[in-house]
């Protein structure tokens, strides 16, 4: 009977562990970005500091564009008339430049983490 004493003592603790719901991570926010006339809209993309975010970039131009964030080593070619989904890891506060590699003079934006 003494061999079962430790298991009996663990019973209430096991019940408490089973009753606690498993914590789930927050779903990443999604921000819609449009590329038209070789310009990003919005040109200022606001994200929450410390939270992962998906950027869904819709290319409405008739030519491909490469979405690029050099600071974060992100590059993604988005064909004409298509969407690209870009995952941003949780960022620290700050400003992160975005360029369209194929039209650097006009395709510019900034991700602002605040």
C-alpha positions in Angstrom: 0.0 0.0 0.0 2.9 2.3 0.6 4.1 1.9 -3.0 0.9 3.8 -4.2 1.3 6.7 -1.9 3.4 8.8 -4.2 1.0 8.3 -7.1 -1.9 9.2 -4.8 -0.1 12.4 -3.9 0.4 13.3 -7.6 -3.3 12.8 -8.3 -4.5 16.4 -7.5 -1.4 17.9 -9.3 -2.2 15.8 -12.5 -5.8 17.0 -12.4 -4.7 20.6 -12.3 -2.4 20.1 -15.2 -5.1 18.5 -17.3 -7.5 21.3 -16.4 -5.3 24.1 -17.7 -5.9 24.9 -21.3 -2.9 24.8 -23.7 -1.8 28.3 -24.5 -1.9 29.0 -28.2 0.1 31.6 -30.1 -1.6 34.7 -31.5 -2.5 34.5 -35.1 -0.3 36.9 -37.1 -1.9 40.1 -38.2 -2.5 40.5 -42.0 -1.8 43.8 -43.8 -2.9 44.3 -47.4 -0.5 46.1 -49.7 -1.1 47.0 -53.3 1.4 47.7 -56.0 0.0 49.8 -58.8 1.8 52.1 -61.3 5.1 50.8 -59.7 4.1 52.3 -56.3 3.3 50.6 -53.0 0.1 51.6 -51.3 0.1 52.2 -48.4 3.6 53.6 -48.5 3.7 53.4 -44.7 2.9 49.9 -43.5 2.3 49.9 -39.7 2.8 46.7 -37.7 2.8 46.0 -34.0 6.2 45.7 -32.3 6.9 42.1 -31.2 4.1 40.5 -33.2 4.4 38.5 -36.3 2.7 39.9 -39.4 1.8 38.7 -42.9 2.0 41.2 -45.7 -0.3 40.3 -48.6 1.1 42.2 -51.6 -1.2 42.4 -54.7 0.7 43.3 -57.9 -1.8 45.2 -60.1 0.9 46.1 -62.6 1.5 44.4 -66.0 5.0 43.5 -65.0 6.6 41.5 -62.2 8.1 43.2 -59.1 10.5 42.0 -56.5 9.4 43.0 -53.0 12.7 43.5 -51.0 13.6 44.4 -47.5 17.3 44.4 -47.2 17.4 44.9 -43.4 15.4 41.6 -43.0 16.9 39.7 -45.9 13.4 39.3 -47.5 13.0 39.0 -51.3 10.0 37.9 -53.2 9.1 38.2 -56.8 5.4 38.9 -57.4 4.2 38.2 -60.9 1.8 40.6 -62.7 -1.8 40.3 -61.5 -0.8 38.0 -58.6 -0.4 38.1 -54.8 2.6 37.4 -52.7 2.4 36.5 -49.0 5.3 37.7 -47.0 5.8 36.7 -43.3 7.5 39.3 -41.1 9.0 37.9 -37.9 8.2 39.9 -34.7 10.1 43.2 -35.2 11.6 45.6 -32.7 10.5 49.2 -32.9 11.8 51.1 -35.9 11.5 51.7 -39.6 12.3 49.1 -42.2 12.8 50.1 -45.8 10.9 48.3 -48.6 11.8 48.6 -52.3 10.6 47.2 -55.5 13.9 45.9 -56.9 12.7 46.3 -60.5 11.4 49.9 -60.1 13.6 51.3 -57.3 12.9 54.9 -58.2 9.1 54.7 -57.6 8.4 51.4 -55.7 9.3 52.4 -52.2 7.7 52.0 -48.9 8.5 51.6 -45.2 7.4 49.2 -42.5 6.9 51.0 -39.3 7.0 48.8 -36.2 5.4 50.5 -33.2 
